[in-house]
């Protein structure tokens, strides 16, 4: 008689690099600056004239940003950012972390009532905006909703943040702890209003580290980022993942397949994170056949199932190692990822094993019992990465 194989406990993965239990976002930035101050940290990924920052320059701007924030806010307050991808977005992410300010990220496509809910429910004291994003009048919408939000004292222009930083006073930066809140990410789940997920410093820094290790990003890689920064796929996996790998992040304002291919060629991109529709659009673009993509070795995708046939097409057409990621915002966000060496079948049919230092089990939500291997259930996870609260 064959007895179904069951697992009655969390299955841990303790491999990979050791965790940094006392780390913060600002401390990790300072560590990397001490190691590679003159390495290029960030490139503005536009067609011409894109700005560039070394790691030393990025830290200097982040510290100026922190002082600017402390002109307007006190440590522990929450500040929104309602904009598309800009280098100033990344500088604000680091500056807020250094200032003990919790960053509240808003999708730039949000409309008036949606943004009012996020800013009001999070009790944000301010919000950084741009004039518009793809026709959405973000700055005007922020002005329109401010009278209804008593906590919202300041509306500041992200695209003019350099002027604000230049005029900033000098403040003693606060002591920030590893379990202090770093971001509030709004996630809808399946029902109801979006929930504000409060993430901690050590959760996002360590999650970016173990994930970048799993997908084998080399030290100093050129990393093309088309993912939106308001999502953890951008502001954690790309921003903090590239930081951990002391890489050069090439930040696209938003995804456009022709620009994506141009940047891969011009910046000798090695790594990119992109959802399947982005990769298909790139392969179908007229410039695909003429661009030199020989430097591109790795791509990570998720957000939708990637069938085995598409895995094979991407790997054979692009000549890259393709891996599949799975996670949720509440877990900072990565829980599992396939290995670059996995078969196309495994990549198409699974989301890989847990990333290091992650415990998971699959449970029947009706009985709360662990299901036999091979049966469907609800994935439960625990570890350093869990959110502080909703």
VENMO-V192159 format. One record per run of one state. SS is the DSSP state (H for helix, E for strand, L for the rest). FROM is the first residue (numbers start at 1). TO is the last residue. If there is no record, write none. Layout:
ss,from,to
SS,FROM,TO
SS,FROM,TO
//
This chain:
ss,from,to
L,1,5
E,6,6
L,7,10
E,11,13
L,14,24
H,25,35
L,36,39
E,40,45
L,46,51
E,52,54
H,55,72
L,73,77
E,78,82
L,83,86
H,87,99
L,100,101
E,102,106
L,107,111
H,112,121
L,122,125
E,126,129
L,130,132
E,133,133
L,134,135
E,136,136
L,137,137
H,138,146
L,147,153
E,154,157
H,158,166
L,167,180
E,181,187
L,188,194
E,195,200
H,201,214
L,215,221
E,222,225
L,226,231
H,232,244
L,245,247
E,248,252
L,253,256
H,257,266
L,267,270
E,271,273
L,274,275
H,276,284
L,285,297
E,298,301
L,302,307
H,308,318
L,319,320
E,321,328
H,329,331
L,332,332
E,333,337
L,338,343
H,344,349
L,350,353
E,354,354
L,355,357
E,358,363
L,364,369
E,370,370
L,371,371
E,372,372
L,373,377
E,378,382
L,383,388
E,389,389
L,390,390
//
